Amino acid sequence: MHHPTLLAVGIAALVSMPGAMAGMYPKSSAVLQVDGKSYDRLIAQSNYTSIVEFYAPWCGHCKNLQPAYEKAAKSLEGLAKVAAVDCDDDANKPLCGQFGIQGFPTLKIIRPGKKSGKPAVEDYNGPRTATGIVDALVDKINNHVKKVTDKDLDAFVASGTDKPRAILFTEKGTTSPLLRSIAIDFLDVITIAQARNNQKAVVEKYGIEKFPTLILLPVGASEPIVYDGAMKKPAIVEFLSQAGTPNPDPPVKAGKKAKSTPKAEPKAKAAEEKPAPEAAAEDVVEEPVATPAAPAAAPIPSVDTAELQKECLAPKSHTCILALVPTTANDKSEKVLGSLAELAHKYTQGGRHLFPFYAVSGENPSAATLTKTLSLKTDVELVAVNARRAGEALRGRGDAASVELD
């Protein structure tokens, strides 16, 4: 007689399944985890350019992207935001629906717009590599740096009565991501400017002898304060903070702007400039588009004796996952069947093949046979059946690996 192989699988993993399917990025990650409640505050209201990944934890392509996305987040730290939204979390589905998310992963670049809280949104369709993501986002960092030339020197000097100013003198014609990010930090607090070495009148005015050189011009100060070291963002921000407090992120509400400090004592610390080409690009404004809610998980089908024999117990049958449940449903059986249905739904949505799941009620004669064969003790059990393997009966470990059989 041909006996099926029976693998009993504990239900503990199913009860804890939501935790096992948690988001991909831990709190320690450089990737900012955003949800439906925090998106507006952390992204839409921010002065910084962001890239947001809309993903699902079961998505294979999302998992493949994860290392590159983490690397990009570390490279862009202090320059732009790299964030992620778990669209598999029910609390985030309205947000994902607003953006018309239909596949995973979907990447969107979000830039501050002309009106606060109304950012410009565009799809990122570039290479799914750390370098590709970094290059694209660097080009999208808003530029609030003022260019100072010989022609407008007098106007620039005259403008220093109400706000501190800082000028970076450089041989480069482009504005680096570092300087652009600093201008965002001090937006409406300190005017951040850049002057090229070929602007002789400007260079002479401030006595610049080497490049790059950063100077700070506090309101009312007779002489500039020279920043005399290598350029790293934390040190530069600390140096400039003697003249004004950098903006918090997310920004404070209207009417509560950061304050400028009228006078400051000379301070100098340092840094090295690393410029990158600045790409001019028009904002592509994309209004969020509502999409239908994700379909609910279908219930696990019940099988009678004949169907069970045909689908799972015949010599050429494939592996089946069977939930043995009592004739009268109870909390335990409903929880197991619900968890199974959710697990099957997640795999189906992710385009992954999974063994068929069936519910076997206590009134089905096969339930008694399976219970006796495996010496099962409780009224709710989960077993994997493969009729093509003979003469074996193994009890499962009862962990997630024995539930998510590949």
C-alpha positions as CSV (number, residue, x, y, z in Angstrom):
1,M,0.0,0.0,0.0
2,H,1.3,3.5,-0.9
3,H,1.4,5.7,2.2
4,P,1.7,9.5,2.0
5,T,4.4,11.4,3.8
6,L,2.8,13.5,6.6
7,L,4.6,16.5,8.1
8,A,2.9,18.0,11.1
9,V,3.4,21.7,11.3
10,G,2.8,23.7,14.5
11,I,0.5,26.7,14.5
12,A,2.6,28.9,16.6
13,A,4.3,30.4,13.6
14,L,1.0,31.3,12.1
15,V,-0.2,33.0,15.2
16,S,2.9,35.2,15.1
17,M,3.0,35.6,11.3
18,P,2.4,39.4,11.2
19,G,5.6,39.9,13.1
20,A,7.5,37.6,10.7
21,M,6.2,39.7,7.8
22,A,7.3,43.0,9.3
23,G,8.9,45.8,7.3
24,M,12.3,45.3,5.7
25,Y,14.1,48.3,7.2
26,P,14.8,48.3,11.0
27,K,15.0,51.4,13.1
28,S,18.8,51.2,12.9
29,S,18.7,51.5,9.1
30,A,19.8,54.7,7.3
31,V,16.5,54.4,5.4
32,L,13.8,56.4,7.0
33,Q,10.6,54.4,7.7
34,V,7.6,56.5,6.9
35,D,3.9,55.5,7.5
36,G,0.5,57.0,6.7
37,K,0.7,59.2,9.8
38,S,4.2,60.5,9.4
39,Y,4.5,61.0,5.6
40,D,3.1,64.5,5.6
41,R,5.3,65.7,8.5
42,L,8.5,64.0,7.5
43,I,8.3,64.2,3.7
44,A,5.6,66.5,2.3
45,Q,6.4,69.4,4.8
46,S,10.2,68.9,4.6
47,N,12.5,71.4,2.9
48,Y,14.6,68.5,1.7
49,T,14.3,66.4,-1.4
50,S,13.4,62.8,-0.8
51,I,13.1,59.5,-2.6
52,V,10.5,57.2,-1.3
53,E,10.3,53.5,-1.9
54,F,6.8,52.0,-1.8
55,Y,7.4,48.3,-1.1
56,A,5.9,45.0,0.3
57,P,8.0,42.7,2.5
58,W,7.1,39.6,0.4
59,C,8.2,41.3,-2.8
60,G,11.4,39.6,-4.2
61,H,12.4,42.7,-6.3
62,C,12.1,44.8,-3.2
63,K,14.4,42.5,-1.3
64,N,16.9,42.6,-4.2
65,L,16.8,46.4,-4.1
66,Q,17.3,46.6,-0.3
67,P,21.2,46.5,-0.2
68,A,21.5,49.2,-2.9
69,Y,18.8,51.3,-1.2
70,E,20.5,51.1,2.2
71,K,23.9,52.1,0.6
72,A,22.3,55.1,-1.2
73,A,20.7,56.2,2.1
74,K,24.1,56.2,3.8
75,S,25.7,58.1,0.9
76,L,23.0,60.8,1.0
77,E,22.9,61.2,4.7
78,G,22.7,65.0,5.4
79,L,22.0,65.8,1.8
80,A,18.6,64.3,1.0
81,K,16.1,61.8,2.5
82,V,15.9,58.2,1.6
83,A,12.6,56.8,2.9
84,A,10.4,53.7,2.6
85,V,6.7,52.9,3.0
86,D,5.4,49.4,3.7
87,C,2.3,49.2,1.5
88,D,1.5,45.7,3.0
89,D,0.7,47.4,6.3
90,D,-3.0,48.1,6.4
91,A,-2.4,51.4,8.0
92,N,-0.4,52.5,5.0
93,K,-2.7,51.3,2.2
94,P,-4.6,54.6,1.9
95,L,-1.3,56.5,1.4
96,C,-0.1,53.9,-1.2
97,G,-3.5,54.2,-2.9
98,Q,-3.2,58.0,-3.1
99,F,0.0,57.7,-5.0
100,G,-1.5,55.1,-7.4
101,I,1.0,52.4,-6.4
102,Q,0.3,49.3,-8.5
103,G,3.5,47.4,-8.4
104,F,6.6,47.0,-6.1
105,P,9.0,48.5,-5.6
106,T,7.8,51.9,-6.9
107,L,10.3,54.8,-6.3
108,K,9.2,58.4,-6.3
109,I,11.3,61.5,-6.0
110,I,9.6,64.2,-3.9
111,R,10.8,67.8,-4.0
112,P,9.7,70.8,-2.0
113,G,7.3,72.9,-4.1
114,K,6.7,76.6,-4.2
115,K,3.9,76.2,-1.7
116,S,4.6,74.6,1.7
117,G,3.2,71.1,1.9
118,K,2.6,70.9,-1.9
119,P,5.7,69.0,-3.1
120,A,6.5,68.1,-6.7
121,V,6.4,64.3,-7.3
122,E,7.9,62.4,-10.1
123,D,8.7,58.7,-10.7
124,Y,12.2,57.4,-10.5
125,N,12.8,55.2,-13.5
126,G,16.6,55.1,-13.4
127,P,19.0,52.3,-12.5
128,R,18.1,50.3,-9.4
129,T,21.7,50.8,-8.1
130,A,23.1,52.9,-5.2
131,T,25.0,55.0,-7.7
132,G,22.0,55.6,-9.9
133,I,19.8,56.6,-7.0
134,V,22.4,58.9,-5.5
135,D,23.1,60.6,-8.8
136,A,19.4,61.2,-9.5
137,L,18.7,62.5,-6.1
138,V,21.7,64.8,-6.0
139,D,20.5,66.5,-9.2
140,K,17.1,67.1,-7.6
141,I,18.3,68.9,-4.5
142,N,16.8,72.3,-4.6
143,N,19.3,75.1,-5.0
144,H,18.9,78.1,-2.7
145,V,22.5,79.2,-3.1
146,K,22.9,82.8,-4.4
147,K,25.6,83.4,-7.0
148,V,27.7,86.5,-6.3
149,T,29.4,88.2,-9.3
150,D,31.3,91.4,-9.9
151,K,28.2,92.9,-11.5
152,D,25.9,92.5,-8.5
153,L,28.5,92.9,-5.7
154,D,27.2,96.3,-4.6
155,A,23.7,95.0,-4.3
156,F,24.9,91.9,-2.3
157,V,26.9,94.1,0.1
158,A,23.9,96.4,0.6
159,S,21.6,93.4,1.4
160,G,23.5,92.5,4.5
161,T,21.7,94.7,7.0
162,D,18.9,92.3,8.0
163,K,20.3,88.8,7.6
164,P,23.7,87.1,8.1
165,R,25.5,85.9,4.9
166,A,28.0,83.2,4.1
167,I,30.1,83.0,0.9
168,L,32.0,80.1,-0.4
169,F,34.7,81.1,-2.8
170,T,35.6,78.3,-5.2
171,E,37.2,77.5,-8.5
172,K,34.1,75.4,-9.5
173,G,31.3,76.8,-11.6
174,T,28.7,74.4,-10.2
175,T,27.1,74.3,-6.8
176,S,27.9,71.2,-4.8
177,P,25.3,69.1,-3.1
178,L,26.9,69.9,0.2
179,L,26.5,73.7,-0.2
180,R,22.9,73.2,-1.5
181,S,22.1,71.1,1.6
182,I,23.6,73.7,3.9
183,A,21.5,76.4,2.2
184,I,18.4,74.3,3.0
185,D,19.5,74.0,6.6
186,F,19.7,77.8,6.9
187,L,16.9,78.8,4.6
188,D,15.5,82.2,5.6
189,V,18.1,82.3,8.4
190,I,21.4,82.9,6.7
191,T,21.9,83.8,3.0
192,I,24.3,81.1,1.6
193,A,26.2,82.4,-1.5
194,Q,28.9,81.2,-3.8
195,A,31.5,83.3,-5.7
196,R,33.9,81.9,-8.4
197,N,37.6,82.7,-8.4
198,N,37.2,84.6,-11.7
199,Q,35.0,87.3,-10.0
200,K,38.0,89.6,-9.2
201,A,36.1,92.4,-7.5
202,V,34.3,90.0,-5.1
203,V,37.6,88.2,-4.4
204,E,39.4,91.5,-3.7
205,K,36.5,92.8,-1.6
206,Y,36.9,90.0,0.9
207,G,40.6,89.5,0.6
208,I,40.4,85.9,-0.5
209,E,43.8,84.3,-1.3
210,K,43.1,80.6,-1.7
211,F,40.2,78.4,-2.9
212,P,38.0,77.0,-1.6
213,T,37.4,79.5,1.3
214,L,34.3,79.9,3.3
215,I,33.5,83.2,5.1
216,L,30.7,84.2,7.4
217,L,29.3,87.8,7.5
218,P,27.2,88.3,10.6
219,V,24.9,91.3,10.7
220,G,26.7,94.4,11.9
221,A,30.2,92.7,11.8
222,S,33.0,94.9,10.3
223,E,35.1,91.9,9.2
224,P,34.3,88.5,7.9
225,I,34.9,85.4,9.9
226,V,37.0,82.9,7.9
227,Y,36.4,79.2,8.1
228,D,39.9,77.8,8.0
229,G,39.8,74.0,7.8
230,A,38.4,71.1,5.8
231,M,34.7,71.0,4.9
232,K,32.5,68.4,6.6
233,K,28.8,69.3,7.0
234,P,28.5,68.9,10.8
235,A,31.5,71.2,11.3
236,I,30.2,73.8,8.8
237,V,26.8,73.8,10.3
238,E,28.3,74.4,13.8
239,F,30.4,77.2,12.4
240,L,27.5,79.0,10.8
241,S,25.3,78.4,13.8
242,Q,27.1,81.2,15.6
243,A,25.1,83.6,13.4
244,G,21.8,81.8,13.2
245,T,20.0,78.6,14.3
246,P,19.5,76.1,11.5
247,N,16.0,75.1,10.6
248,P,14.5,72.1,12.3
249,D,13.3,69.2,10.1
250,P,10.4,69.0,9.6
251,P,10.2,72.9,9.6
252,V,8.4,74.7,12.3
253,K,4.9,76.1,11.6
254,A,4.5,79.5,10.0
255,G,5.2,82.4,12.3
256,K,7.9,80.4,14.2
257,K,10.9,80.9,12.1
258,A,14.4,80.2,13.3
259,K,16.2,83.2,14.7
260,S,19.3,84.9,13.3
261,T,22.0,85.9,15.8
262,P,22.9,89.6,15.2
263,K,26.5,89.3,16.2
264,A,28.9,86.5,16.6
265,E,32.5,86.0,17.8
266,P,34.9,84.5,15.3
267,K,35.0,80.8,15.2
268,A,36.7,78.5,12.6
269,K,36.4,74.9,11.9
270,A,36.7,73.0,8.8
271,A,36.1,70.9,5.7
272,E,36.8,69.8,2.1
273,E,34.4,70.6,-0.7
274,K,33.3,67.8,-3.0
275,P,31.2,69.4,-5.8
276,A,29.0,67.5,-8.2
277,P,27.4,68.6,-11.5
278,E,24.1,70.4,-11.0
279,A,21.3,69.3,-13.3
280,A,18.6,71.8,-14.1
281,A,15.2,70.0,-14.2
282,E,11.7,71.2,-14.2
283,D,9.4,69.9,-11.5
284,V,7.1,67.2,-12.7
285,V,4.0,67.5,-10.6
286,E,2.1,64.3,-10.2
287,E,-1.2,64.4,-8.4
288,P,-1.8,61.3,-6.3
289,V,-4.2,59.0,-8.0
290,A,-6.6,56.8,-6.1
291,T,-6.5,53.1,-6.8
292,P,-8.9,50.3,-5.8
293,A,-8.2,48.9,-2.3
294,A,-6.1,45.7,-2.3
295,P,-8.3,42.6,-2.6
296,A,-9.0,40.8,0.7
297,A,-7.5,37.4,1.3
298,A,-9.7,34.5,0.0
299,P,-10.8,32.0,2.7
300,I,-9.1,28.6,2.7
301,P,-11.3,26.1,0.8
302,S,-12.7,23.0,2.6
303,V,-12.4,19.6,1.0
304,D,-14.4,16.4,1.2
305,T,-12.9,12.9,1.3
306,A,-13.0,12.3,-2.5
307,E,-11.4,15.7,-3.3
308,L,-8.8,15.2,-0.6
309,Q,-7.9,11.8,-2.1
310,K,-7.6,13.2,-5.6
311,E,-5.7,16.5,-4.8
312,C,-3.4,15.4,-2.0
313,L,-3.3,11.6,-1.3
314,A,-3.1,10.1,-4.8
315,P,0.3,8.7,-5.9
316,K,1.0,11.6,-8.3
317,S,-0.4,14.4,-6.1
318,H,1.8,17.3,-5.1
319,T,2.4,18.6,-1.6
320,C,-0.7,20.0,0.2
321,I,-1.0,22.0,3.4
322,L,-4.0,20.8,5.4
323,A,-5.6,22.5,8.4
324,L,-7.4,20.0,10.6
325,V,-10.2,21.9,12.3
326,P,-13.2,20.9,14.5
327,T,-16.7,20.7,13.0
328,T,-17.7,23.7,15.1
329,A,-15.4,26.6,14.6
330,N,-13.7,28.1,17.6
331,D,-11.3,31.1,18.1
332,K,-8.2,28.9,17.6
333,S,-9.4,27.4,14.3
334,E,-10.6,30.8,13.0
335,K,-7.2,32.3,13.8
336,V,-5.3,29.5,12.1
337,L,-7.5,29.6,9.0
338,G,-7.3,33.4,8.8
339,S,-3.5,33.3,9.1
340,L,-3.3,30.7,6.4
341,A,-5.5,32.7,4.1
342,E,-3.4,35.8,4.7
343,L,-0.2,33.9,4.1
344,A,-1.5,32.4,0.8
345,H,-2.7,35.9,-0.2
346,K,0.7,37.5,0.4
347,Y,2.5,34.8,-1.7
348,T,-0.1,35.2,-4.5
349,Q,0.2,39.0,-4.5
350,G,4.0,38.5,-4.8
351,G,3.7,36.2,-7.8
352,R,5.2,33.3,-5.9
353,H,4.0,29.7,-6.1
354,L,2.8,28.1,-2.9
355,F,1.4,24.7,-2.0
356,P,-2.4,24.6,-2.0
357,F,-4.1,25.0,1.4
358,Y,-7.2,23.1,2.4
359,A,-9.3,23.0,5.5
360,V,-10.3,19.5,6.7
361,S,-13.3,19.5,9.0
362,G,-13.7,17.1,11.9
363,E,-16.7,15.6,10.1
364,N,-14.5,14.5,7.3
365,P,-13.4,10.8,7.9
366,S,-9.9,11.6,6.6
367,A,-9.4,13.9,9.6
368,A,-9.7,11.0,12.0
369,T,-7.2,9.0,9.9
370,L,-4.7,11.8,9.8
371,T,-5.1,12.5,13.6
372,K,-4.5,8.8,14.4
373,T,-1.6,8.3,12.0
374,L,0.3,11.3,13.4
375,S,-0.8,10.9,17.0
376,L,-2.1,14.4,17.1
377,K,-3.4,15.6,20.4
378,T,-5.3,18.9,19.8
379,D,-8.4,19.7,17.8
380,V,-6.6,22.2,15.5
381,E,-3.5,20.9,13.6
382,L,-1.6,21.8,10.5
383,V,0.0,19.1,8.4
384,A,1.9,19.0,5.0
385,V,1.0,16.0,2.9
386,N,3.1,14.6,0.0
387,A,1.9,11.2,-1.3
388,R,4.9,10.7,-3.6
389,R,7.2,10.0,-0.7
390,A,6.5,6.7,1.0
391,G,7.0,5.3,4.5
392,E,7.9,8.5,6.4
393,A,6.1,10.4,9.1
394,L,7.9,13.4,10.4
395,R,6.7,15.9,13.0
396,G,7.5,19.5,12.0
397,R,9.5,22.0,14.1
398,G,6.6,24.4,14.4
399,D,8.5,27.5,13.2
400,A,8.1,29.9,10.3
401,A,10.4,27.9,8.1
402,S,8.2,24.8,8.4
403,V,5.1,26.9,7.5
404,E,6.5,28.8,4.6
405,L,7.5,25.7,2.6
406,D,9.3,26.5,-0.6
